[in-house]
Amino acid sequence: MKIVRMKTGARMSQVVMHGGTVYLAGQVADDATQSTAGQTAQILARIDSLLAGAGTDKTKILSATIWLADMDDFEEMNSIWDDWVPQGDAPARACVEARLARPEFKVEIGIIAAAD
């Protein structure tokens, strides 16, 4: 089976497709000065764009992994997530607290989706 990599740099690819599955790298906000809600909204918009570029969409998400810098932000992140996830198409999901790559990052989201 062919492996397709998109938005590839020296360190990683933002999207990898293989065997009908789309894997997204962990996504963080471009504007890390935003609140947890603001960062989450930015990330979810980017996920929409990356999935579209791979020929799929959020209704095909199989699994999401969410890393929060502080679990006290869980409800704030969920307020944005819950509005974004299509009703009836919620993926399997895990959310954990972790120290992220830069201290200003409040949230990071990784996605695995089925290809269209």
C-alpha positions in Angstrom: 0.0 0.0 0.0 1.2 3.5 -0.8 1.9 6.0 1.9 1.1 9.6 1.0 2.6 12.4 3.1 1.4 16.0 2.9 2.8 19.3 4.3 6.0 17.5 5.0 9.0 19.2 6.6 12.4 18.0 7.8 11.0 16.8 11.1 7.4 15.6 10.4 4.4 15.6 8.1 1.2 17.3 9.0 -0.8 14.6 7.2 0.0 11.0 6.4 -2.5 8.8 4.5 -2.2 5.0 4.4 -4.7 2.2 3.8 -7.8 4.4 3.9 -6.7 6.1 7.1 -5.6 9.7 7.6 -3.3 10.6 10.4 -2.8 14.2 11.5 0.2 15.4 13.5 -0.6 17.1 16.8 -2.0 20.6 16.0 -1.4 23.7 18.1 -2.6 27.2 17.8 -0.9 29.7 15.5 -1.8 32.5 18.0 -0.8 31.1 21.4 -1.7 34.3 23.1 -5.3 33.3 22.9 -7.3 31.6 25.7 -7.8 27.9 25.8 -11.1 28.4 23.9 -9.4 30.6 21.3 -6.6 28.1 20.8 -9.0 25.2 20.5 -11.1 27.1 17.9 -7.9 27.8 15.9 -6.8 24.2 16.1 -10.2 22.8 15.1 -10.3 25.1 12.0 -6.9 23.8 11.0 -8.0 20.2 11.5 -11.0 21.0 9.2 -8.6 22.3 6.6 -6.1 19.5 6.8 -8.9 16.9 6.6 -10.4 18.6 3.6 -6.9 18.6 1.9 -6.8 14.8 2.5 -10.3 14.4 1.0 -12.2 13.7 4.2 -13.9 15.7 6.9 -14.7 15.7 10.7 -17.6 13.3 10.3 -15.0 10.6 9.5 -12.8 11.2 12.6 -12.1 7.9 14.3 -10.1 9.0 17.2 -8.9 12.3 18.8 -6.2 12.7 21.4 -6.3 16.0 23.3 -3.4 17.3 25.4 -4.1 20.1 27.9 -1.4 22.0 29.7 -3.8 22.3 32.6 -6.8 20.1 33.2 -8.5 23.1 34.9 -9.1 24.2 31.2 -11.1 21.0 30.4 -14.5 22.6 30.4 -13.3 25.7 28.4 -11.8 23.4 25.7 -15.0 21.2 25.7 -17.2 24.3 25.2 -15.6 24.7 21.7 -15.1 21.0 21.0 -18.8 20.2 21.7 -20.0 22.9 19.2 -17.6 21.6 16.6 -18.2 17.8 16.7 -21.0 16.8 14.4 -23.9 15.4 16.4 -24.0 11.6 16.1 -20.4 11.4 14.7 -18.3 11.9 17.9 -15.0 10.1 17.7 -13.3 8.0 20.3 -11.4 10.5 22.4 -8.8 10.8 25.2 -7.8 13.9 27.0 -4.8 14.2 29.3 -2.8 16.8 31.0 0.8 17.2 29.6 3.5 19.7 29.4 3.4 21.0 25.8 6.2 22.0 23.5 6.0 25.7 24.5 4.7 27.1 27.7 2.2 29.4 25.9 0.4 26.4 24.3 -2.7 25.5 26.2 -4.0 22.7 24.0 -2.8 20.3 21.3 -5.0 17.9 19.3 -4.1 14.8 17.3 -6.5 13.2 14.9 -7.0 9.8 13.1 -9.7 9.8 10.5 -11.1 7.5 7.8 -10.4 8.6 4.2 -13.5 9.5 2.2 
